[in-house]
Amino acid sequence: MSFRDVKGLVSKQFKNFLIFYSKSFKKIYNRKGSLLLDNIQRIAITDENYFTNMICYIHFNSFLHGFAKNLFQWKYSSIHVYYTEKRSLNNRKDVTDWLGGIEPFKQFSPIYSEGRVW
């Protein structure tokens, strides 16, 4: 899968998520009109290195923002997908293929968990 294909897929999935979330929220709370900010600031992913960093950031987000003391403590983290064979909506194979396999991803995880990334 090429970088452009992945970029388009991620963008489309994010757009679909935002639409679904907005519609659901409006229905539950009987709201009309714009729910999200008019000008959401997005940074375009323009190269493969930045894309790789964003994959890691997304999966390690709960730890980085203090929701958990280590990567595996936050039960809602997507990191668990890579340490199990359970079915998941995350596309484990595409991410691990992009990163060169599951082992590089697993080796990188403790570095984030211990805060050695900075």
N, C-alpha and C positions, 0 to 999 in steps of 0.2 A: 504494500500500500504506500503510495507516494505521500510526501508532505502535503501537497495540495489537496489530495483526497481526504486525508486526516483532518486538515484545517477546515475543509468544507463540512465534513461530518460533524465535527465538534461545534462549529458555528450553528449548524442547523439544529442539533440536539439542544443547545443552549437556548436558542430562540423558541423552540417548541416547549421547553420547560417553563420559560418565562410566560408564555401565552397560557399554558395550562394552569400555572400557579395563579396568575391574575384572574382568570375566569373562575377558578375554584374559590378564591378569596372573596371575589365580588358576589358570588352566589351565596356563600355562607353568611356574609355580613350585609347582604342586600345593598350593595354599593353600585354606583354607576360612575362612568368616566374613568379617567386615568388613575391607575393604582400606583404605578412605579414612577419614579422621577422622569420628567420629560427628557432630560439629557443624561442618560447613563453614560458614564465615561468608560469606554472600552479601549484597550490597547491592542492594536493589531499584532498578531504573531507573524512576524515576517521572516524568521529564520529558524532553522532546526534546533539550534542551541537554546533559544528562548522557549521553543515548544517543549523541549525536554525538561527545562526548568519548571515550566508550568505544570507538567505532569507530576513532577515531584511535589511541587507546592500544593497542588490539589489533594494529593493523597496524604500529605503530612500536615495539612492545615490545622487539624484539631490540636496537635502537639504545639505547633508554632504559635498558636493564639492562646495557649494556656488552658485549654479545655481538659487536657490530660497531662500527666507527668511524664508519660512515655507514649510512643506511637500506638501501643496495643491496648491501652487502658480505655480509650473512648470506643464504646461498642458500636457506634454509628460510623466509624471511620472506614473508608474504602480500602485501607491498607490490608484488612483481613482477607480480602478477595485473593490476594497474592500468596497467602499462606494456607489456603485450603482449596479443595477441588469442588466445593459446593457451587451449585448454579448461581449465577449472578447476572444482573443487568449490565454490569461493567464488562467491557470487552477485554478480558484478561490477556488474550492472545495478542491482540493488536498492540497493547501497551508494552507487554514483555518483548515482543518482536522488535518494536521501536527502540527499546532500551538495550537490545542485544541479548535477551533471554531473561529468565527469572532470577538467575544467580546474581547478575550485576544489581538488579533491583533490591534483592534481599541483602546484599552486602552494603548497599547505600543506606538502607533503612536504619540500622543502628547508629550510623554517623549522624543522621538527623535526630534520632531519639536522644542521643547523648549531647546534642547541641554542638557537635564538633564541626558543623557545616560553616559556621561563621568564622 
